[in-house]
Amino acid sequence: MAQEEELEELYGKIISVVYTNEENGWTVLRLETQDAETVTVVGTLPSAYAGEELHVMGFWTVHPNHGRQFKCEYAERSLPRTKEAIYAYLAGRAVKGVGPATAALIVDKFGDKTLDVLEGAPEKLCGIRGISPAKAEAISREFRRQAGLRRLMEFLCAHELRPLLAVRLYRFYGEDAMEAVTENPYICAAPHIGASFAEADRLAFDLGGEPDSPQRIKAAAIFELRHNAGNGHCFIPTAKLAAATAQFISVDEDAVSAAIDSMAESGEVVRTALAGRDVTYLASLYEAETRVAVRLFALANAVMPEVDTGGTVSAMEAARGVKYAPKQREAVRLAANSRVMALTGGPGTGKTTSLRAILDVFDSMGLNTLLTAPTGRAAKRMSAVTGREASTIHRLLGAGFSPDGEDVVFSKCASDKLECSAVVLDECSMVDITLLDALLEAMPEDARLVLVGDADQLPSVGPGRVFADILKSGVVPAVRLTEIFRQAEASRIVSYAHAINAGEHPPLTENKGDFFFLRRADPAKAAETVAELCASRLPGKMGIPERDIQVLCPTRKGEAGTKALNRRLQAALNPQAEGKAEKIFGEYVFRVGDRVMQTRNNYDMIWKRRTASGGVEHGAGIYNGDIGVITAIDQEAEQLTVDFDGKAASVGFDALAELEHAWAVTVHKSQGSEYRAVVLAVGDAAPRLMTRGVLYTAVTRARELLIAVGDEAAAQRMIDNHVQSRRYSGLRIRLRENAGIN
């Protein structure tokens, strides 16, 4: 980069914006200089619009394809002042709700005073045809928002932070965002904003922060707790937290211990003893874990009237022409005679058959039963196998953001209970401690809870190992199904899954029935084969359409990881075409027809869908892991439409960082889903991903066909690697302590 003394200066007016990357603010624009020369300027200039006046400092470069350009290093911008420039600014849709026609009417009336009117006297706009008082206020509000957001973006960009963070800060703090971030730069590292701690730390130092300031040390300790919660931990041993934080930010360990004590006194964290060990929790996780333990123990010890299910089960056998195994009968008996019970088992062991029987018995008892699961796809599959309506936990509880936008809240809670007498929760291995806490809080005191899942699946993405802890505690009545039924024995997907789970090495490359392994030791060749299978071989030779095929990978990285495969699969399955709308966002191109995944819970995202009666249902909330297809891209409205399993949701361009392509997804992201055909890319990855649990989970996602492509030796290493990452979770201990079990 050129030295500062070598920088040249340009003054001018923006004629047009050629390209803007909303994620990082990189912009290409055309500038008319004071010398009436039109030049191309490139650099970080977020929210630039035609008509603005620009003072840029930088240096001249020559691009191999686009020729001479001025590379901006610093910039000062001001809103347009002349009537003509103001019109260009508004006509360029700098203010949402104002297009060229409306801009002409406003500027004709107010001339060079237009922006003053928009900011301070919006009622004057009502004299213009087509502008109501409500619209006038909306235009003014949008102009003020745009101006405030732009100032915030420029502030962050000056400190080398992403403009996307400004969008989130402004969304949560509004007009107070600038004051909030200057008072405490570490709010940028909060989960709902999304900066790394390093970014927030750099900003704090730029603003004069000290290395050993209490604000910095507390923020680092909270970041450590949050980071570890993201890796599944509910708490951290206090000594380990102090040592890790001290090393992380290079401060004295005693200073960190003092900060932890201070936060414990204020209630930001909870420091407590657990099984004789000094541990520290985020306050919210401590409260969730202790509440879950108390409620589950109470449910497990509730005195229930004895219900004889033998006759009912025999009648169901006669009516359906089935014969329930002894453990299935036991599961039904426990469900009828317990306030809470757990049902677990691998593929082909009859969990679905048992669940149907439990639901029929609940019907015979007159119970109003709600069915729920952690993800939309899991709920949809639950509906398909039971013939009853099921919903996600988030939808069942009415999830949304708190008024400050920082926390998740549920409309169904302790003060507004669900209307039911039983809840069946499927795919329990995916449920974290906070989600189970919310569900239990919303359940009536006398309602029953049936927990269903595969204990050998990967644990939840969120904190805790809830299902495993419940089963291992011995406090909650449980049935583990182990017998593989005859109709499932013929499936190699089922038999190989059980063999893998037992640490055995099935003949992966025997290539018979519904399980195939195509050896491709070279990752590039493996990726090529994966694309070929999805684009031609499976649709053409086996009649499986692309929409029924899901590519899974243990990792995002490498030539056979999800990131590279998604680019390859997009080119093969949904290439660029004339008339097909697309939106460039950073390094990604979102195109109509693309399969995409939501990567963060968005409780405010509006959706609508057609009902069976032909009406339209409206709702809000699209959640992490939901997969859909882009059906439309509206450049003018700055949004695209995604069909998430029948729910058409509008995604603003400012929220595209929460979407990623989903032709290929990680095994972790596939939990709770089942696909007609799975193509599994197998190759080297980080050791924590090359485990038996990852391979077992991947294999059990396939319903009719599984084709593994890659290195057979890597698959065998995964089977041998049964290392399970340790999670700091206290639920099992708390359940046993409540029950008086050492």
Buried (B, 14 or more C-beta within 10 A) or exposed (E): EEEEEEBEEBEBBBBBBEEBBBBBBBBBBBBBBEEEEEBBBBBBBBBBBBBBBBEBBBBEEEEEEEEEBBBBBBBEBEBBEEBEBBBBBBBBBBBBBBBEEBBEBBBEBBEBBBBEBBEEEBEBBEEBEEBEEEBBBBBBBBBBBBBBBBBBBBBBBEBEBBBBBBBBBBBBBEEEBBEBBEEBBBBBBBEBBBBEBEBBBBBBBEEEBEEEBEBBBBBBBBBBBBBBBEEBBBBBBBBBBBBBBBEBBEBEBEBBBBBBEBBBEEEBBBBBEBEEBEBBBBBBBBBBBBBBBBBBBBBBEEEEEEBEBEEBBEEBBEEEEBEBBEBBBBBBBBBBBBBBBBBBBBBBBBBBBBBBBBBBBBEBBEBEBBBBBBBBBBBBBBBEBBEBEBBBBBBBBBBBBEEEBBEBBBEBBEEEBBEBBBBBBBBBBBBBBBBBBBBBBBBEEEBBBBBBBBBBBBBBBBBBBBBBBBBBBBBBBBBBBEBBBEEBEEBBBBBBBBBBBEEEEBEBEEEEBBBBBBBBEBBEBBBBBBBEBBBEBBBEEEEBEBEBBBBBBBBBBBBBBBBBBBBBBBEBBBEEEEEEBBBBBEEBBBBBBBBBBBBBBBBEBBBEBEEEEEEEEEBBBBBBBBBBBBEBBEEEBBBBBBBBEBBBBBBBBBBBBBBBBBBBBBBBBBBBBBBBBBBBBBBBBEEEBBBBBBBBBBBBBBBBBBBBBBBBEBBBBBBEBEEEEEBBBBBBBBBBBBBEEE
